[in-house]
């Protein structure tokens, strides 16, 4: 069932070294569904993608994480890549931004290595999640009930393992955004 996400705002939080398709595919799906998407980073200008084994495209940064308020957004999306989440998890503003979405039970989506940032929130105990397999031990040590499935949804928290899961991930991202609380109205959106 299609969800109405028109007018909803999504923050994609990233640094240099994100896996290209893990940002571009969900971003395109969200925009096609009518959502407004902002690229948020700790640095102004652009962030550079990684594509399998080499540097790739640059994506313009819309806002700085140190200046933006998480309550302005209906969803947070965290692309993977090995370098990107490692940089984010060392940034106190990025950690606080992600923590807000968990505290408020607002839709939050992370793919591949993206959940690394969420470990730093200390708020993953007993959450059902998946990730790239190499993060399993780290997530389990953070209290996660880790599952080897293409997409896992736990109370608005959407996680997937890898780019191979993007079709299922994008579908669930849009569903959860469509059912989440609207940032400007504070009301839950209920599909027809």
Secondary structure, 3 states (H helix, E strand, C coil): CCCCCCCCEEEEECCCCEEHHHHHHHHHHHHHCCCEEEEEECCCCEEEEEECCEEEEEEECCEECCCCCHHHCCEEEECCCHHHHHHHCCCHHHHHHHHHHHHCCCEEEEECCCCHHHHCCCCCCCCEECCCHHHHHHHHHCCCEECCCCEEEECCEEEECCHHHHHHHHHHHHHHHHHCECCCCCCECCCC
